[in-house]
Amino acid sequence: MKWRTAIGLAAVLVLTLAFAMQVQARSGSAHFPGPGHAQPRTSTSVKAAPITPVPVARPAAPAVDPAYVGNTDAAWVSYYNNPEDTSTWQAFCADQGGSGIPDYIPVANVVPAVPACSPTPVSLPEIGIPGCYYNSPQDTLSGPCTDIVTGGAQSWPITSSAQQCVELAERYLYLRYGWAGIGVGVGGGSLVQAYAAAYAPTAPGLRVIHNGSGSAPAVGDVISFSGSTINTAGHVAIVTAVDLVNGTVTFTGQNQGANNAAASTLWPMPKTPKGWSVTPWSGYKNIEWLHAQPIITFSEFPVGTAIGSQYLTDGIKFTGDNPYITTDGSNPTSPVLSGTPRFQGSITGTFFVPGTTAPQRTGVLAFSVDVGYIDNPNSVEVVYFDMKGKRLGSLLASAFGIDTLNVTSSIPIGSFTVHSVTNEPYGWAIDNVAIHF
């Protein structure tokens, strides 16, 4: 009897010590395996590289045609050295052949800020777009470029016709994402497809959205207009505002207004049974936009940062139980976002029109979020709501480990909350939030 009692006491001591080690580990950066996990935790979740701007490289001077405006030109160099310095905009646009003062209008609500130059000159000089292709996107200057549209070689620099719609779109995409200009053969109607083909393999979340699919454009998207089929003829502009209440989209482009001037156009985007649909513009019925969907990894800010409105440019604001960025040794894509107390508090995400400095609520049709580490399946759920706060549905984190929950709805989702519904012994956090506007 005494022997059995001793064995029982020893077993209790071992279990108590094991539990104490778990609690101590969870309070630090490590997260040890819970019950039923004999090996260190692993996950198939991979932290995707966020789509972020890159520094502008300063090109060396090539031998170019005298009509070319580029890195031998003081105004061009001054602009690309300080593209958001508005004092450089007038000279940059005037160098492209402008005759009015000012020779530009600002492209509103986008990051980085850019000027749309006008009016389009009769004799078009070529404007250099920094960067070059060498079978893969690189910002370098040695050897011939590979024109990804034709497959043929061309000498650097890649250029675009001054004050035409393509020049603004390529300049904006270079300054925002570091994507080199594509070059000969790209027109307004085909630019979205060309950039998607070039950069989707190296830019997670980059996709082409076709008009009529139900999704609305987002601020910062580049939108192409063409005829009944996709071709180089057409127009390309930058989306600068989206109003889902009144069903409109605003886009700004060069050579878009009267007398070939740059212009900002407010255009109908009515709600249809399938969702949002942009009305054909200027006779162009084929409309599509390039959407670079960022994946929020919570590595964008230092560990310990309290998170609220920092991700509004990506279209979401976080609230709940004082969420903040922390480390989690159980999640291979750490850092993560946790509520307070650590790995216990609830987290709410509310959707806004992305890329704008004037936040406006919006609804989305889909989003995904990693939840974990889950030791007790079905202990944590994601509840999602419409724009008025009415509950639309929920998903439970039903798998052990890091569980990726994909939420879709035919009714626009205005917000979501992640919270515990029963005991999750070692807690949880969220990571890798992707929003499909």
N, C-alpha and C positions, 0 to 999 in steps of 0.2 A: 504493500500500500504506500509506504514511504517512497519506494523507488518510482512508482507511477506519479506521485505528487511532485517529486524532483524533476522528472521529465516534463511534466506539465508546466511547472514554473519556468523551466529553461525555455520552453517553447514560447511562453508569453513574453519573456525577456527578449528573445530574438525578434519577435514580431513588433514589439514596442520600439526596439532600436531601429528596425527597418523603417517604421513609420516616421520616426524622428528624422532619419536621414532624408526621406522624401520631402518632408516639410522644410527642412533646412535648405535642400537643393532648390526647391521651388521659390524660396525667398531670395535666392541669388540668381545668377545668370544661367545656371545649369538647370536642366529639367530631366530627372532620372526616370527610367521606365517605371510605369505603374504596374498594378497587378496584372498578371498574364503576359507580361512582356519580358522575356528572359534576356533578349538581346537589345543593344542600344537602338533607340527608335530611328527609323528612316522614313523618308517620304519621297514620293515621285514629284512633288511640287518643286518647281524651279523658279527662282527669282528672275523674272524677265528684265532685260535691260530697258530702262525707261527711255522714251523718246524725248530727248532733251537737246536744246541748242548746243552747238559747239563753237569754240572760238574761230573767228575769221582769220584764215592764214593770209599773209601778205604776199601776193604773187610777184615774181620777178618780171621785168619788162621783156616781152617777146617782140619779134619783128612783125609789125602789123600794118594793115592798110591804113593810109592817112585818115580815112573816114571813120576808123574805129575809135570809139571812146572807151578808154579802159585805164589800165594801171600806169600808163605814161601820162595820164591826165590828172592834174592837181585836184580838180573838183571830185573826180571819181575816187581817188585815193582818200581824200578827206572824208567823203561820205562812208566808204567801207571801213575806215578806221574808227569812225564814230557814228554808226548808222542811226542811232536814236537821238543824236544831237540835231535838233531841228534847224539849227543855224547852217547846217551843211546841205539842207534839202533844196533850197532855191538854186544854188549854183549847180548842183548835181542835175536837177531837172532842166535847167537852162542849157547845160552842155549837150543835152539830148536834142536840142533844136527848138526848144520852146520860145515863144515870143511874148507871152503875157507875164504879168507880175501880180501875184505869184504864179509860178508854173506848176503848181501841184495842189492837190487837196489831201488832207491826212486820211489814212485808212483807219477808221475808228475801231476802238475796242479790241484790237489784236495785239499780241505780244510776239515779237517786238513791233513797235510802232514803225510804220513805213509811209512814204509819200507816194501817191499815185500821180504821175507826171502828165501834164497836158499843156498845150494841145499837141496832137500828133503832127509832126512836120510833114511837108510834102515829100522832101528828099530825106529818106530815113538813114541816119548813121547806124552803125552796129554798136551795141553796148555790151561790154564784157560781163559775163556772169562768172564769178570766181569758181575755181574747182575744175576737176577733169576726171574723166573715166579712164581706167586701165583695166577693163574687163570686170571691175568691181568699183564701187564708189570710193574715190580717194580724193583728197585735196592736195594735189601735188602737181608738179610742172615739168617733169622730164619726159621726153619722148612724145610720140604722137598720141593723141587721144583716141579712144574707141568710141565712135558714135553708136550708141546702143540702139538707135532707131533704124539705121541703115546697115549697121555692122561694119561699115567702112572706117578707115582711118581719117582723121582730120587733125590739123595742127591746132595747138592751144593758141588762143583762148576760145572757148565756146561763147558764142555771142547771140544776142537777141535784138530784133529790130527796135529802135528807139521808140519809147512811148507807146508801143503796141501792148496789147493785153498780156501777151506771153511774157514780156520782160518783167512786168510787175509780179506776176505769179512766180516766176523762177527766182527772182530776187528775194521775194518773201520766203519761199521755201528754203533757200540757201541760208538766210539769216536766222530763220526759226529752228531749222533742223540740221543745218550744215550740209544739205544735199547739193551736190554740184549740179550746174546746169546740164541739160541733156543735149541741146544743140540742134543741128539741122534736122528738119523733118517733123518737128513738133509744132502744132498749131493750137489755137485755143480750144478747138473741139476735141483734140486727142491728148491734151496735156495730162489730164487725170489718169488715163489709162497708161500713158508712157511712164509717169512717175511711179505708179503702182507696180508696174512690171520691173522697174529699175530698183526700187527700194524696199518692197515688201519682204524679200528674203532676209534683210538685215534690220528691219524695223518692226518689232512685234506690235500687233494691233493696227497696222496700216491696212486700210481696206477701201474699196470703191463701193459707194452706196448708190444704187440706181433710183432715180425718181419713180415714184409709184410703188416702192417696196413697203411704204408705210412709215419709214423713218424720216425725221426732219433733219435738215442740215444743222450743223452747230457752228457757232462763232469760231472763226479761224480756219474753217474748211475752205478748200479751193474747189470752185464749182465750174464745170465745163458745160457749154451749150453747143449743140451741133444739130445737123439736119436729122433725117429719119434714121441714118446710120452714123456710127462714130467715125469721124474723119478729121483731118487737120483743119478744114474750114470751120469757123465758128468763133466762139468767144470764151474767155476764161476770166474769172473774177474771184474776189475773196469775200466770204460771208462775214458780215460785220454786225448783224443783229438778227435775232429770231424772236418772233412774237407768237406764241402758241395760243394766246387768248384770242387775238384778232386774226390769226392765220396769215401772217406775212413773213417774208424773209427780205433782208436788206443785203445787197452785195455791191462792192465797189471795184471798179476796174478802170484801166486805161483804155482810151479810144472807145468809150462806152456812151458818152453823152453827145449833145448837139455840137456840131463843128469838130467832131473827133476828140472832144475834150474828155478828161477823166471825169467820172461821175459816180455818185452813189444812188442806187435805185431801190426804192421800196416796192416789193412785188407780191402779188397774192400767192398764198400757199394754203388753199382750203383743206379742211378735213374731209376725207372720203371714207367709205366703209372699210378700206384697207389701211387707212392712216393718213398721214400728211402727203400732199402732192403739190410740187411747185408748178404753177401755170406756165405753159410755153412762153418764152420771151423772144421778141424780135424775130419771130418766125422759126426759132429753133425749138424743136419738139423733143429732141434727145437730150436729157439733162442728167448729170451724175456728179458726184462730189467725192473728193479725196478726204477721208477722215482718218487722222492719225490718233487712234485711241490710246491714250497713255494707260499704263498699268501702274497703279499706285502701290509702291512697294514699301513705303515708310522708311526707306533709306535716304529720302530726299532731305530730311532734317536730322539734327543730332539726337542721339538717345537721350531721353529725359524731357524732350520738348512736349509741352502741352499742345494738343492739336484741336483746332476749331475751324477757322476759316482759311487756313493756309492752302487748301486744295480747291478753292473756289474757281481758279482758272482751269482746273480739270473737271469742274462741274459738280462738286460735292462739298458739303459742309458737315463736319463731324461734331456731334454733341453726345449727351448721355451722362454716364458717371465719370465725368472729368477724364476723357481718354488722353493717353499720352504714349509716346514711342518708348519701347523698352526692348530688351533682348530676351530671347527664349532659346535655351539650349536644345529643346526638343524640336524646334522648327528649323530645318536646313536653310530657309530663306529669311531667317532673323536679320534685322530687327522687325518688330511687329507692332500693332496698335492694341493696347490693353486699356480696359476701363479701370476704375479705382473702386475697391482695392485691386492690387495687381492680380491679373488673370481671373478676376471675379466680376467686375462691374460691367454693366450693359453699355452698348455702343449703338448710337443712332447715326445714320447717314441720310442727309436731305439733298435732293438733286437741284442743281441750278444750271442755267444756260452757261456752258463752258467758255472760257477765253475772254470773258468780258469784265471790265472794271466796274460795271453797274449791275450787281447781282440780280437775277430775275429767276424765280422759281420755274421749274420745268418738270415734265414727266418723261420717263424712259420706258422702253419696252423690254429691256433685259439688262441684267448686271450679274456679275459673279464675284464671289469672295471666298477666300480660304479661311476656314474656322478650325481651330485645334490648339494644342494637341488633345484629341478626344480619347479618354480612357473608359468612358461610360457612354456608349452609343445612345443617341436620342436624348441626351441630356441638355443639348444646346439647340436653339432654333433661330432661324431668320424669319421674322414677320415683316411683310411688306404692305404698304398702304397706298391709296390713291392720293391725288393732289389735295383732297379735302380731309385726309386723315382716316378715311374709311378702310378697314382691313380688307385686303384683297386675297391673302393667303399666307402660307408659311411653309418652310422646309426645315426638316430636322437634320442635324449632323449625325447621320446614321452609321458612319464607318469609323473604325479605329484610326487614330493618327490625324494627319492633316486632311480635312475633308473639304473639297472644292464644291461649293454650292452654286448652281447655275439657276438663276431666277428669271422667268419669262412671264409676260402677261399681255393680253390683248388690250387691257386698259392701262393707260400710262401710269407708271409707278412714281409716286412723289417722294417716298422715303422708305426706309427700312430700319428695323431694330434687331440687334443680335443680343440674346440674353439666355440665361440658364433657365430650364424648366424643371430640372431635378438636379440632384447632386452630381457635379463633375469634380471628382476628388482633388485633382491637381490644377483645375482651372483651364482657361482657354484664352485665346486672343484672335485677332483677324489679321489678314495679310493679303497682298496681291489683289486689290480691288480693281475690277475692270468694268467700265460703264459703257453700254451700247446705246448711244443717243439716236 
